[in-house]
C-alpha cells in the first residue's frame, strides 16, 4: 500500500510582501513532502489576480501548486487564458469548483456548475491537468438530499475529474459512508478528506455554520469552555484532529488535505504526530509541458 498523500491549502494574501511570507511558510511545510499546495479563488473569481500572483510565486520557488478555478464571472476566453498561464508555468493540477455567488449579486447571476468547468478543461486541454473536485460527506448546503448531492458529484466524475477533496468534517462515519455510497454508484476516484485544524473557537464555528459542516456537540462544548484559554483550546484541538486523521488513514483514506488558513504550525504538528514516511516522489500530477493520462 502506498503512503498517503498530503496537501495544504492557502488563500491569496493581499500584497506582494504577503506572498513572499506565504512562500516561506510553504517552504517550511515542505518537510511534510506535500503532493501540492492549493490556492483558493474568491467568490465569483473575486481574488483572481491575487490567486494567480500567489500561484506563480509559489511555483517560482519550485513548489507544486494547484490553483482553484471556477468560471465565476469570467468569459470562456478569460478562463482559457488562465489555463494557458498555468500550463506555461508548469502547473499540472487544477481544483475545479462551482464557486460561490459574489456578494451583492444574490440570485441575479447564475454561476455555472463545476461539472461544466471540468468538461470545459477536458475539451480544451485534454489530459494536461489532473483535475480535483469538491466532495461533501455531510451534504452540500444547497443540495436537497444526500442522493441529490451524490448525483452532482457523479456528474463531475463523469465529466473527467481525477480525484476529490472533501469539505472539512469531524465525523469519520460521514466520510466512510460517503465513500462507500460513491463506490456503490460506480465512482472509484480517490476522495481525500479535508482537515481543518482547530485553533480558534469563533472562526471555526463561523466557517462550519457557513458551509454546513457539523461540529459534534461534545467538541463544541469543550471548545466553549476554552474560549478564553487559547493554549488549552489549541492543545485540545490538536488531539481531536490528530485522532480524526488517525482514524481516517487507518480506515483507508488516500491522504489528507489541510485547510491551513495560511498558518504553518497547526497542520505541520498534526502531520508530524502521524509519523508518516515521505512518499518517493513529491507529485504524481502530470507535467503540463507534456500532456499525458493522469494517474
Beta strands, then each sheet from edge to edge (+ up, - down):
strand 1: 5-10
strand 2: 36-39
strand 3: 65-69
strand 4: 93-96
strand 5: 130-135
strand 6: 163-168
strand 7: 190-195
strand 8: 255-259
sheet 1: 1+ 2+ 3+ 4+ 5+ 6+ 7+ 8+ 1+
end
